[in-house]
Amino acid sequence: MDFKKFLNILNPQPRIGALEISDVDLKFCLIDDGKFSSYSVKLAADVIKDGRINNREGFLSALSVLHSQITAKAKKKINAIVNIADNNVYFQIFDLPALESNLEEAVQLNLKMISPMDFESAYSDWQAIGEEITDGRVQTEIFGVFGEAKMIDEFDQVLEQANFAPVAFEFNSLAAARLAIDFGANVDKTKPFLLLYVGNNGISFNVIRKGNLYFNHFISWQTIHSETREIPMDLFKKIIVDETKKILSFYATRWKDQIDDMILATHGLNETIAKIATENFSFKKVEPLALKKINEINVSEIQPAWFSVLGSAIRGTIPRSKDNIVSLAKAGTEEEFFQHRIIGFVKIWRNVILTTMVAVLAIFVGIDFLFMRKTAVSLNNQLASLGAYRQNEKDEFEKNKKQIEDLNQKIDFAVKVHAERSKQNEFFEKISGLATENGVSLKRIYVQSVEMPVLVNALASSEDAAIGFKNKLIESGFREVDLPITKISRTSQGVEFAVTFKLK
């Protein structure tokens, strides 16, 4: 048996897809078990505007439709790398001395200094992407990224409401660059190149260097033509020429190696842009992005409109322990993901253990029942034959009759015990189910007798979760449910509490 498959059975890896949110539509795709799945939903006008939620109810409704396409289970959590528009994200690469210690402190200080917004109202993240030698000194290159916390929180809240579980937040260009760098069939990632990506929200110019995204310049359709996305060709040509000149000039002031290649990720505009680029610049190669197989999946026919979300789906295949890529998710998003995973793991093994125990119990009860029945039949046959014996065997007959009656009582008792066990199992399953619904972990259930109160010691993520568990007990018909305030205490693991109630 494959050892990796065995480990996956013991601790199944979560399926993580990618969700792209644009002004026009929602796209979701998943790479899993050698297959590629994709789903999309068109958005009504102005539900998402400039990459931000403009109509919360309309956005929630579209997410619900998308969720129903992906799975028939309405309450199932769908893990996703969330991909948002470039115009709501700011990033910058800066250098720091190659420090062996205090790197985190140095990075945080620089992030505060370069933040384009109030640092306290932003989500930020960073990753080391390489080293650069400047004036004979080794410098660590840091990729820092920023996003408005209020905007990210609003996305996060609506996604959670629609049963999508954000694992990370990233932006269009970072995902598209990942796709081109790792799976571009016509890309030499050892050389710098310019990746031009035309998406639903605008045009993105991306400088790729040393296998990483180094610079992004984004122009939204709203800034080009506020009323409609139908842009005159002469204006489009002017934008491509002017902005490419700016990018190349900026690049020349920062780095010595020259950009010779332009890679295009556009839908229906490849020939037009290639002609514009070759007529106005001295690129050695101007080609549409061609893709290699991804995890043995042939994605060569995937349309460029899906390139960015496909790049995020590739990130979803990376084990969480190895994903050190920047994310604009709020603090605690990763912890919530692992909590969901632990809960899923516990549920799987709880069901396995309960099923095994029930099966073993059923086998033993069945064997005992058959044995007792056989014995009863045998004794009944002996009893029937005793009528022909002489009167002096009457005492023996009565003795055997007594044995049969005792045996039948034991059989009845065994059946009653089995029924009581079933009731106990139903009781414990019900309490466990109520706890799971409220994110409560049971530590101890103490039952003295039917008339005495049942004591439950448990651990919850918050006091609200503990109170929710108490309310669920009341709704389920248990009597005299009591959650004393003195029995609630906060620990490093959460909130420990004790609740008592009486059986129906």
Secondary structure, 3 states (H helix, E strand, C coil): CCHHHHHHHHCCCCCEEEEEECCCEEEEEEEECCEEEEEEEECCCCCEECCEECCHHHHHHHHHHHHHHHCCCCCCCEEEEEEECHHHEEEEEEEEECCCCCHHHHHHHHHHHHCCCCHHHEEEEEEEEEEEEECCEEEEEEEEEEEEHHHHHHHHHHHHHCCEEEEEEEEHHHHHHHHHHHHECCCCCCCCEEEEEECCCEEEEEEEECCEEEEEEEEEHHHHCCCCCCCCHHHHHHHHHHHHHHHHHHHHHHCCCCCCEEEEECCCCHHHHHHHHHHHCCCCEEEECCECCECCECCCCCCHHHHHHHHHHHHHCCCHHHCCCCCCCCCCHHHHHHHHHHHHHHHHHHHHHHHHHHHHHHHHHHHHHHHHHHHHHHHHHHHHHHHHCCHHHHHHHHHHHHHHHHHHHHHHHHHHHHHHHHHHHHHHHHHHHHHHHCCEEEEEEECCCCCCCEEEEEEECCHHHHHHHHHHHHHCCCEEEECCHHHCEEECCEEEEEEEEECC
